[in-house]
Amino acid sequence: MPIKIEKDVDLMGKKFNILVVDDDLKNIQVGINFLRKNKDYHLVFATSGSQALERVEQVDFDLILLDIIMPVMDGYEVCRRLKENEKTRDIPVLFLTAKQGSENIVRGFEAGGADYITKPFSSHELIARVKTHLELRNHYQKEIERLQKALNQSHMYESIRFRVNGLVHECNNFLNAIAPNIHWIKSNIKKKEFNPEVYDEYFQGIVTSVIKTSGLLKQFSELGNKNRTEPEIVDMNTVVCDITKLYKPSFKDEVELTIDFLDRPALTLAETIHIEQVLLNLIINAEQAIMAESRKDGRKGLIIMRISKVSGSEIGDLKKDSNYLKIDIEDNGTGMSPETLEKIFNPYFTLKKEIGGSGLGLSIAVNIVKSHNGIIRVTSEIGKGSCFSLYFPFYLGDEKSGS
């Protein structure tokens, strides 16, 4: 039968729920008489271990007075079960015992008891111990709430800090694509070479960089807005083409980029600007890895981008009955050791501090890809290069994703 319980009021007049467990009704009555004088105590009783375990499922108790010697299930066993239950493990248990031997006392503490009170009861001792443990529990709960609040604020601060730093990082990537375009235009003006179509391509690169940066900066004003941009159907062939055109003027002469497009529309649901962030970051990383590699053999630096369609059954961590777009960004740069591979997706981990690396690019990439229900895989070998593989759900419109 459910127990009617009074709701907690404010701190000064809080109602503490106390469970008294004893198979001897006389002892229960004595305990109640001592404690019921305090109007802040709401007392509930049980006459067996099993009944006590039922009571704690019905009521949130602040303290339990538990007799040790009871038939069927003694107090030690009741206490052990209370401590095994996540809901009741933090409730202080005060053993009621006529046994004062150290062995029995130690056994009670080993079972999880917080204290013990000997029979026959001393009213002053009972009242003092109950008051002390209720105050300790109340202090403990307040301290936990304070620490949890501080932890939540810390997590919120770190989340905002990560997003702001990430936006700055990606804005810089797009802005860095502007200078090479301007440099090319200026140098060709000096040479008095004029090809309208070529100039238009480089001017368009500048305009695109500004538009992309503007889109990222807009997100600064939306940091407190939980509403995300709705994903749209995008063709990854087009996205890869656009982003490589944007960054093409920035490529060093030692680096060559080739793209192997899918022979059909490479459709997926995505937020285009975020996918562009990921691709641009991986292209920049690949170029930097190539430039860091000493090419004594005279080989040209090479970045290969491939778009293909794969089955989820071929890749772990993906839905086996679905199809995915796979985008590979492969380079023949420095490569990475197994130890480095374990850390590269950690926020703020970077091997490029000397050139201003923030260690945010790959961490941001992982979060973006995950938010699109995809995954990132990477393979690498020192001296031979690296390959980052992105997997996104293949969009088939009204068709079934597994077809």
DRENPADREN-361127 format. One line per 4 residues: their letters; for each residue x, y, z of C-alpha. Coordinates in steps of 0.02 Angstrom, whole numbers, always signed. Layout:
! residues N
a = X/Y/Z  ...
END
This chain:
! residues 403
mpik = +0/+0/+0  +77/+169/-51  +134/+281/+90  +77/+461/+97
iekd = +227/+573/+123  +244/+759/+153  +337/+861/+23  +499/+946/+70
vdlm = +481/+1129/+113  +618/+1259/+117  +785/+1222/+201  +742/+1292/+372
gkkf = +584/+1188/+387  +631/+1037/+284  +538/+876/+319  +658/+730/+340
nilv = +591/+558/+299  +654/+427/+422  +624/+239/+409  +627/+138/+570
vddd = +650/-50/+542  +627/-170/+689  +527/-330/+710  +490/-281/+891
lkni = +344/-159/+891  +392/-99/+1066  +562/-39/+1003  +480/+48/+856
qvgi = +359/+135/+971  +500/+192/+1085  +598/+262/+938  +446/+350/+869
nflr = +406/+428/+1038  +583/+498/+1050  +588/+568/+874  +409/+620/+837
knkd = +429/+771/+951  +530/+849/+811  +404/+918/+686  +534/+912/+547
yhlv = +541/+721/+555  +417/+614/+460  +427/+435/+525  +385/+275/+432
fats = +408/+100/+505  +435/-77/+442  +435/-239/+542  +542/-346/+426
gsqa = +686/-334/+304  +577/-369/+153  +451/-237/+207  +592/-112/+229
lerv = +652/-144/+50  +474/-114/-11  +464/+49/+86  +622/+122/+8
eqvd = +550/+95/-165  +397/+199/-117  +480/+342/-23  +642/+441/-35
fdli = +713/+423/+140  +844/+534/+219  +892/+410/+355  +860/+228/+403
lldi = +863/+157/+580  +890/-29/+555  +880/-169/+683  +1015/-302/+661
impv = +928/-456/+733  +772/-497/+632  +702/-662/+567  +722/-717/+384
mdgy = +827/-567/+334  +940/-485/+463  +995/-304/+463  +1164/-341/+384
evcr = +1081/-417/+231  +955/-275/+218  +1097/-148/+225  +1196/-239/+91
rlke = +1046/-237/-24  +1017/-54/+8  +1197/-16/-40  +1182/-119/-200
nekt = +1033/-15/-256  +1083/+146/-344  +927/+233/-279  +962/+193/-95
rdip = +1151/+173/-83  +1179/+349/-16  +1049/+341/+123  +1140/+334/+291
vlfl = +1098/+178/+391  +1107/+179/+581  +1107/+4/+654  +1000/-31/+808
takq = +1087/-165/+910  +1095/-242/+1081  +1264/-316/+1034  +1409/-205/+1082
gsen = +1551/-321/+1033  +1680/-248/+914  +1654/-393/+793  +1470/-351/+770
ivrg = +1507/-166/+754  +1641/-196/+621  +1524/-313/+528  +1393/-175/+524
feag = +1516/-49/+452  +1574/-177/+323  +1393/-199/+268  +1385/-12/+235
gady = +1317/+58/+398  +1357/+239/+443  +1338/+220/+632  +1255/+115/+767
itkp = +1144/+145/+919  +1133/+21/+1062  +977/-40/+1147  +897/+6/+1261
fssh = +887/+178/+1183  +955/+333/+1266  +841/+473/+1208  +982/+602/+1204
elia = +1099/+486/+1108  +964/+436/+982  +911/+615/+950  +1093/+676/+936
rvkt = +1149/+540/+816  +996/+558/+705  +1019/+747/+700  +1204/+732/+659
hlel = +1179/+611/+515  +1035/+710/+442  +1142/+867/+445  +1287/+773/+364
rnhy = +1174/+706/+228  +1096/+876/+197  +1269/+955/+186  +1327/+815/+70
qkei = +1179/+839/-47  +1203/+1028/-53  +1388/+1005/-90  +1350/+881/-229
erlq = +1225/+1003/-304  +1353/+1144/-294  +1488/+1038/-377  +1367/+978/-512
kaln = +1318/+1158/-549  +1502/+1209/-560  +1537/+1059/-672  +1392/+1102/-787
qshm = +1452/+1282/-800  +1628/+1219/-837  +1564/+1104/-974  +1459/+1244/-1047
yesi = +1608/+1363/-1046  +1721/+1232/-1128  +1588/+1194/-1259  +1570/+1378/-1305
rfrv = +1759/+1400/-1303  +1780/+1250/-1418  +1649/+1314/-1541  +1719/+1491/-1544
nglv = +1897/+1430/-1570  +1834/+1311/-1703  +1743/+1449/-1797  +1898/+1558/-1791
hecn = +2001/+1412/-1856  +1883/+1379/-2003  +1863/+1565/-2044  +2051/+1575/-2059
nfln = +2052/+1427/-2178  +1931/+1516/-2296  +2016/+1686/-2277  +2186/+1610/-2314
aiap = +2120/+1561/-2486  +2095/+1745/-2532  +2275/+1805/-2531  +2340/+1682/-2664
nihw = +2198/+1734/-2781  +2241/+1918/-2760  +2426/+1881/-2782  +2394/+1788/-2946
iksn = +2284/+1929/-3013  +2414/+2062/-2969  +2558/+1966/-3045  +2462/+1940/-3208
ikkk = +2409/+2122/-3215  +2594/+2169/-3204  +2630/+2048/-3346  +2486/+2131/-3442
efnp = +2413/+1960/-3471  +2224/+1961/-3483  +2110/+1811/-3502  +1932/+1856/-3446
evyd = +1883/+1676/-3408  +2036/+1642/-3300  +2020/+1808/-3208  +1837/+1774/-3176
eyfq = +1883/+1607/-3095  +2004/+1690/-2975  +1885/+1834/-2934  +1749/+1706/-2901
givt = +1868/+1618/-2782  +1886/+1778/-2681  +1698/+1808/-2678  +1665/+1628/-2625
svik = +1792/+1640/-2483  +1708/+1797/-2418  +1535/+1717/-2428  +1594/+1560/-2337
tsgl = +1678/+1665/-2202  +1521/+1770/-2182  +1420/+1611/-2159  +1537/+1551/-2022
lkqf = +1539/+1720/-1935  +1349/+1717/-1931  +1363/+1566/-1818  +1445/+1673/-1684
selg = +1279/+1762/-1657  +1191/+1593/-1648  +1298/+1511/-1513  +1155/+1522/-1389
nknr = +1026/+1464/-1515  +991/+1278/-1505  +905/+1276/-1674  +1017/+1204/-1808
tepe = +1012/+1236/-1995  +907/+1106/-2083  +1012/+986/-2189  +982/+985/-2376
ivdm = +1012/+862/-2516  +1187/+896/-2583  +1292/+817/-2719  +1464/+780/-2648
ntvv = +1535/+786/-2825  +1487/+970/-2831  +1543/+1008/-2653  +1716/+931/-2683
cdit = +1732/+1021/-2849  +1686/+1190/-2773  +1800/+1176/-2622  +1951/+1121/-2725
klyk = +1923/+1266/-2847  +1921/+1383/-2699  +2085/+1321/-2629  +2171/+1282/-2795
psfk = +2264/+1449/-2808  +2340/+1418/-2635  +2425/+1256/-2689  +2613/+1256/-2693
deve = +2695/+1212/-2859  +2761/+1053/-2778  +2585/+986/-2749  +2467/+912/-2876
ltid = +2283/+877/-2841  +2181/+747/-2934  +1996/+707/-2908  +1904/+547/-2952
fldr = +1718/+590/-2950  +1575/+466/-2932  +1498/+425/-3101  +1325/+471/-3038
palt = +1256/+606/-2919  +1339/+578/-2750  +1190/+629/-2645  +1180/+644/-2456
laet = +1086/+749/-2329  +1205/+880/-2261  +1238/+1058/-2206  +1350/+1110/-2350
ihie = +1456/+1239/-2259  +1502/+1115/-2123  +1551/+980/-2248  +1657/+1110/-2338
qvll = +1742/+1148/-2172  +1792/+965/-2155  +1854/+946/-2334  +1951/+1109/-2334
nlii = +2035/+1065/-2170  +2086/+892/-2233  +2154/+964/-2397  +2257/+1093/-2302
naeq = +2323/+959/-2185  +2371/+849/-2333  +2464/+992/-2418  +2558/+1034/-2258
aima = +2604/+851/-2234  +2675/+849/-2410  +2773/+1010/-2387  +2846/+941/-2225
esrk = +2910/+787/-2315  +3088/+794/-2382  +3077/+732/-2563  +3254/+676/-2600
dgrk = +3188/+556/-2731  +3115/+699/-2831  +2936/+636/-2822  +2800/+766/-2840
glii = +2681/+793/-2696  +2513/+716/-2733  +2339/+733/-2657  +2207/+615/-2724
mris = +2022/+638/-2685  +1905/+494/-2726  +1716/+484/-2710  +1640/+311/-2712
kvsg = +1487/+215/-2655  +1508/+73/-2530  +1398/-45/-2432  +1387/-27/-2244
seig = +1420/-213/-2230  +1597/-181/-2290  +1635/-60/-2149  +1621/-87/-1961
dlkk = +1520/+39/-1857  +1399/+69/-2003  +1224/+3/-2041  +1253/-157/-2138
dsny = +1095/-142/-2242  +1131/+37/-2300  +1240/+118/-2432  +1366/+255/-2398
lkid = +1465/+387/-2490  +1650/+368/-2460  +1765/+518/-2485  +1952/+481/-2478
iedn = +2083/+618/-2457  +2250/+534/-2485  +2424/+612/-2485  +2603/+554/-2503
gtgm = +2666/+665/-2363  +2757/+630/-2201  +2634/+504/-2131  +2600/+475/-1946
spet = +2656/+351/-1814  +2529/+236/-1725  +2555/+341/-1567  +2508/+500/-1659
leki = +2357/+419/-1741  +2285/+383/-1569  +2286/+568/-1525  +2250/+665/-1685
fnpy = +2063/+683/-1653  +2087/+747/-1474  +2044/+932/-1454  +2197/+1046/-1454
ftlk = +2319/+908/-1502  +2433/+970/-1642  +2600/+932/-1722  +2601/+1103/-1806
keig = +2626/+1225/-1663  +2773/+1304/-1753  +2658/+1360/-1894  +2514/+1410/-1781
gsgl = +2416/+1247/-1777  +2273/+1252/-1651  +2238/+1065/-1643  +2053/+1096/-1676
glsi = +2032/+1052/-1860  +2018/+863/-1845  +1918/+871/-1683  +1793/+985/-1769
avni = +1790/+869/-1920  +1744/+719/-1812  +1601/+813/-1729  +1533/+872/-1897
vksh = +1543/+701/-1978  +1459/+619/-1826  +1320/+749/-1832  +1289/+690/-2012
ngii = +1276/+508/-1954  +1445/+469/-2030  +1617/+415/-1972  +1799/+456/-2009
rvts = +1933/+324/-2033  +2119/+357/-2057  +2267/+251/-2111  +2445/+314/-2114
eigk = +2625/+259/-2129  +2780/+359/-2088  +2866/+420/-2246  +2728/+359/-2362
gscf = +2578/+468/-2320  +2402/+463/-2250  +2225/+431/-2308  +2071/+503/-2221
slyf = +1908/+418/-2269  +1740/+500/-2236  +1578/+399/-2240  +1407/+481/-2259
pfyl = +1237/+397/-2282  +1196/+386/-2468  +1034/+478/-2508  +918/+382/-2624
gdek = +761/+489/-2612  +606/+380/-2611  +709/+223/-2637  +758/+113/-2491
sgs = +932/+154/-2425  +985/-26/-2442  +941/-42/-2626
END
